[in-house]
Amino acid sequence: MASKKHAHSTGTPATVLLDRESVPYKVHIYFHAPSAGSYGLEAAELLGVEPGMVFKTLLVATGEAGAAALAVGIVPVDRSLDLKSMAAALGLKKVEMADPAAAERRTGYVRGGISPLGQRNPSRTVIDASAMEMGKIYVSGGHRGLEIELAPADLQRLTGALFAPIASR
Protein backbone atom coordinates (compact mmCIF):
# COMPACT_ATOMS: atom_id res chain seq x y z
CA MET A 1 0.00 0.00 0.00
CA ALA A 2 2.93 2.42 0.58
CA SER A 3 3.97 4.34 -2.46
CA LYS A 4 7.10 6.44 -2.39
CA LYS A 5 6.82 6.83 -6.15
CA HIS A 6 3.50 8.67 -5.64
CA ALA A 7 5.02 11.09 -3.15
CA HIS A 8 7.32 12.44 -5.82
CA SER A 9 4.46 12.96 -8.25
CA THR A 10 2.10 14.55 -5.73
CA GLY A 11 4.72 16.31 -3.63
CA THR A 12 2.43 17.55 -0.90
CA PRO A 13 3.45 17.96 2.74
CA ALA A 14 0.96 15.18 3.54
CA THR A 15 2.66 12.58 1.32
CA VAL A 16 6.10 13.71 2.44
CA LEU A 17 5.06 13.13 6.06
CA LEU A 18 3.62 9.70 5.27
CA ASP A 19 6.79 8.64 3.47
CA ARG A 20 9.05 9.99 6.21
CA GLU A 21 7.07 8.05 8.84
CA SER A 22 6.93 4.90 6.63
CA VAL A 23 3.13 4.78 6.86
CA PRO A 24 1.35 2.55 4.34
CA TYR A 25 -1.02 4.55 2.13
CA LYS A 26 -2.40 4.86 -1.37
CA VAL A 27 -2.76 8.03 -3.40
CA HIS A 28 -5.90 8.50 -5.50
CA ILE A 29 -5.92 11.26 -8.09
CA TYR A 30 -9.05 12.37 -9.92
CA PHE A 31 -10.10 15.33 -12.01
CA HIS A 32 -11.79 17.88 -9.76
CA ALA A 33 -14.62 19.69 -11.52
CA PRO A 34 -14.74 23.35 -10.41
CA SER A 35 -18.54 23.17 -10.68
CA ALA A 36 -18.79 20.37 -8.08
CA GLY A 37 -21.04 21.38 -5.20
CA SER A 38 -19.21 19.32 -2.57
CA TYR A 39 -15.52 18.44 -2.76
CA GLY A 40 -15.96 15.40 -0.53
CA LEU A 41 -19.04 13.94 -2.19
CA GLU A 42 -17.37 14.45 -5.55
CA ALA A 43 -14.33 12.51 -4.30
CA ALA A 44 -16.47 9.63 -3.01
CA GLU A 45 -18.35 9.38 -6.29
CA LEU A 46 -15.24 9.51 -8.49
CA LEU A 47 -13.34 7.05 -6.29
CA GLY A 48 -16.33 4.69 -6.23
CA VAL A 49 -16.48 4.45 -2.43
CA GLU A 50 -19.18 5.07 0.16
CA PRO A 51 -19.31 8.73 1.27
CA GLY A 52 -18.96 7.59 4.89
CA MET A 53 -15.41 6.41 4.10
CA VAL A 54 -14.27 9.81 2.79
CA PHE A 55 -13.51 12.32 5.53
CA LYS A 56 -13.36 16.10 5.27
CA THR A 57 -11.02 18.27 7.30
CA LEU A 58 -12.69 21.27 8.93
CA LEU A 59 -11.20 23.94 11.15
CA VAL A 60 -12.98 25.56 14.05
CA ALA A 61 -12.19 28.67 16.06
CA THR A 62 -11.93 27.81 19.74
CA GLY A 63 -12.02 31.31 21.22
CA GLU A 64 -8.70 30.59 22.94
CA ALA A 65 -5.55 32.62 22.47
CA GLY A 66 -2.50 31.82 20.36
CA ALA A 67 -1.86 28.40 18.84
CA ALA A 68 -4.96 26.96 20.51
CA ALA A 69 -7.23 29.39 18.62
CA LEU A 70 -7.98 26.82 15.90
CA ALA A 71 -8.67 23.09 16.03
CA VAL A 72 -9.31 20.43 13.39
CA GLY A 73 -12.41 18.25 13.11
CA ILE A 74 -12.36 15.31 10.69
CA VAL A 75 -15.81 13.96 9.74
CA PRO A 76 -17.38 11.87 6.95
CA VAL A 77 -18.29 13.95 3.91
CA ASP A 78 -21.94 12.89 4.08
CA ARG A 79 -22.30 14.31 7.58
CA SER A 80 -21.81 17.68 9.29
CA LEU A 81 -19.51 18.68 12.10
CA ASP A 82 -21.54 18.98 15.30
CA LEU A 83 -20.05 22.09 16.91
CA LYS A 84 -21.34 21.27 20.41
CA SER A 85 -19.81 17.79 20.26
CA MET A 86 -16.56 19.19 18.90
CA ALA A 87 -16.38 21.72 21.74
CA ALA A 88 -17.06 18.99 24.30
CA ALA A 89 -14.33 16.77 22.80
CA LEU A 90 -11.88 19.66 23.20
CA GLY A 91 -13.06 20.42 26.74
CA LEU A 92 -14.56 23.74 25.69
CA LYS A 93 -17.97 25.33 25.99
CA LYS A 94 -18.19 26.57 22.42
CA VAL A 95 -16.48 26.49 19.03
CA GLU A 96 -17.48 27.98 15.69
CA MET A 97 -16.39 27.37 12.14
CA ALA A 98 -13.09 29.08 11.39
CA ASP A 99 -12.75 31.78 8.79
CA PRO A 100 -11.66 30.02 5.55
CA ALA A 101 -8.74 32.41 5.07
CA ALA A 102 -7.52 31.70 8.62
CA ALA A 103 -7.82 27.95 7.97
CA GLU A 104 -5.75 28.28 4.79
CA ARG A 105 -3.07 30.37 6.54
CA ARG A 106 -2.91 27.96 9.47
CA THR A 107 -2.67 24.77 7.40
CA GLY A 108 -0.83 25.92 4.29
CA TYR A 109 -3.51 24.28 2.15
CA VAL A 110 -6.40 25.71 0.10
CA ARG A 111 -10.07 25.23 0.95
CA GLY A 112 -11.34 22.00 -0.58
CA GLY A 113 -7.86 20.53 -0.34
CA ILE A 114 -7.01 20.91 3.34
CA SER A 115 -5.31 17.76 4.52
CA PRO A 116 -5.19 16.79 8.19
CA LEU A 117 -1.59 15.70 7.52
CA GLY A 118 1.47 17.88 7.04
CA GLN A 119 -0.19 21.12 8.07
CA ARG A 120 2.06 24.18 8.28
CA ASN A 121 0.95 24.74 11.89
CA PRO A 122 -0.70 21.61 13.32
CA SER A 123 -3.72 22.06 15.56
CA ARG A 124 -5.50 19.93 18.14
CA THR A 125 -7.39 17.34 16.12
CA VAL A 126 -10.52 15.26 16.66
CA ILE A 127 -11.54 12.44 14.29
CA ASP A 128 -15.17 11.31 14.26
CA ALA A 129 -15.50 8.01 16.12
CA SER A 130 -17.07 6.35 13.05
CA ALA A 131 -13.58 6.12 11.56
CA MET A 132 -12.59 3.55 14.19
CA GLU A 133 -15.02 1.07 12.63
CA MET A 134 -13.22 1.15 9.28
CA GLY A 135 -10.07 -0.54 8.07
CA LYS A 136 -9.29 2.40 5.81
CA ILE A 137 -10.52 5.91 5.24
CA TYR A 138 -9.83 8.61 2.67
CA VAL A 139 -8.67 12.14 3.50
CA SER A 140 -7.47 15.01 1.36
CA GLY A 141 -3.88 14.68 0.25
CA GLY A 142 -3.28 18.41 0.13
CA HIS A 143 -5.02 19.67 -2.98
CA ARG A 144 -8.32 19.28 -4.75
CA GLY A 145 -8.43 16.03 -6.68
CA LEU A 146 -5.97 14.18 -4.45
CA GLU A 147 -7.15 11.73 -1.79
CA ILE A 148 -5.04 9.58 0.52
CA GLU A 149 -6.26 6.16 1.62
CA LEU A 150 -4.87 5.08 5.00
CA ALA A 151 -5.73 3.36 8.26
CA PRO A 152 -7.58 5.54 10.81
CA ALA A 153 -5.05 4.51 13.48
CA ASP A 154 -2.20 5.91 11.35
CA LEU A 155 -4.07 9.18 10.86
CA GLN A 156 -4.66 9.36 14.60
CA ARG A 157 -1.02 8.70 15.42
CA LEU A 158 0.36 11.24 12.94
CA THR A 159 -2.02 14.03 13.97
CA GLY A 160 -2.10 13.27 17.70
CA ALA A 161 -5.88 13.21 17.36
CA LEU A 162 -8.48 11.79 19.63
CA PHE A 163 -11.56 9.90 18.46
CA ALA A 164 -14.94 11.27 19.53
CA PRO A 165 -18.50 11.34 18.13
CA ILE A 166 -18.39 14.77 16.47
CA ALA A 167 -20.48 14.21 13.30
CA SER A 168 -24.21 14.70 12.88
CA ARG A 169 -26.58 13.90 10.03
N, C-alpha and C positions, 0 to 999 in steps of 0.2 A: 504494500500500500504506500510506502514512502516513495518519494519521487524527487530526488535532488535535481534531475534534469528539468522538472517543471519549475523549480525555484528560479532557475536562470532565465526561463522564458517569461515568468510572471513578475519576478523581481520585486515583490512587495515586502514591506517589513514583516508581515504575517508569515509568509513562506520562508523568509530568512530565519525568523525565530524558530519555526518548526524544524527546519533543517539543522540549525545549531543545536537544538535540544534532542535531535534524533527521534522525533515523534513521527509515527506512521500516519500518513494522510494521503488524500488524493485531491488533485486540483481538477475542477470542472469549469470549463470556459464556454460561454454561450454569448450569442449576439444580444445585447441589451437594446430593446426598442425604446427610444426616447418617449414614445407615446404611451408606454406601459403605465397603468394606474398605480400598481403596487410592485416595487422592486422584488419583494420577497415572493409574492404569489407568482410573478413572472418566472422567477428562478425555479420554483417548484414545478411549474408546468413544463418549462423547457428541459429540466433535468429528469422529468418523468417520475418524480417522487411525491409522496404525500406532503401537503403543506405543513403538517405537524412535525415533520422532520427537518424543515428549513427554519432556522432561527434568525431573527433580526436583532441588531444591536442598537439599543436606544440609550440616550444619555438623559439623565435627570439632574436638575439643580436641587441641591440639598438644603440650601439656606445657610450652610456652614461657611466658615472663612477658609481662604487659601486652597490648598490642594484637595481638601475634602468637599469643595463646593460642587463638584460634579461626581456622579456615580453612573455605572453602566448596568442596564437591565437587558438580559438576553431572553427573548420569548419567541415561541413559534409564530410564523408569519400569518397564520390564520387566526391569531388571537391578539388581544390588546394587552398592554402593560397596565396592571392594576396599581395605580399610584399609592393607594393606602397600603397595599400588601408590600410594595417595594419599600416604602418608608419604614414599615414594621420590620422588614428583613434587615434594614440598616440600623435599626434602633432609633429611628427618628419619628417625629410626629407627622411630618409632612414633607413631600417632595413634589416637584412639578417638572414638566418636560423642559429640557434645556433649550436655550436658543440654538437653532441650527448652526449659526456662525460660531458660537462658543464651542459646540460639539466638534466642529471641523478643526478649529484651532487646537483644542485639547488633544484630539486623537491623531491629527495629521492626515486624516482621510476625508473624502467628500461624502456628503449626504447620499444615501443610497449605496454606498460602498464602504461604510464604516465597519471595519473588522474589530472583533474583540481582542484580537492578537496583534502584537507589535505596535501598539499605540504610542505616539510620541510621548505622552504623559499618562501612564496608566492610572486608572481610577478604581475605587472599590467596585467590585463586580458581583452581581447576583444572576444566576442562571435559573430559569424556571425549572421546578422540580420534575416536570414531565420529561426532561432530557435524560434523567437517570434511568428511565424505563427503556431507553433505546441503546442499541449497540453502536450506532453511529448517528451523527447529526451533521447538518450543513450550516456553515456560517460564511459570511462575506470574507473573501480573501484580500480585500483592500481596494477593490474598485468595482464598479458596476460591470456585471457580466463575468465575475470570477467568484466561484464558491469553493470552499474547502470542506471536504468530508473528513471527519475525524471522530474519535471516541469522546463522549462527554467528559469522561474522567481526565483525559488529556487537556481538554479545554479548561476544565476546573483547575488543574494543577498549574498550567501556564499563566492563568489570569489571577490565581489566588482567590477564585470566586467561592461563594457558598451557594448551595442549592436551596431554593425556597419556592413555595407556590406564589408566583408573582404575576401570572397571566390570567386574564378573564376572557370570556367569550364575547 
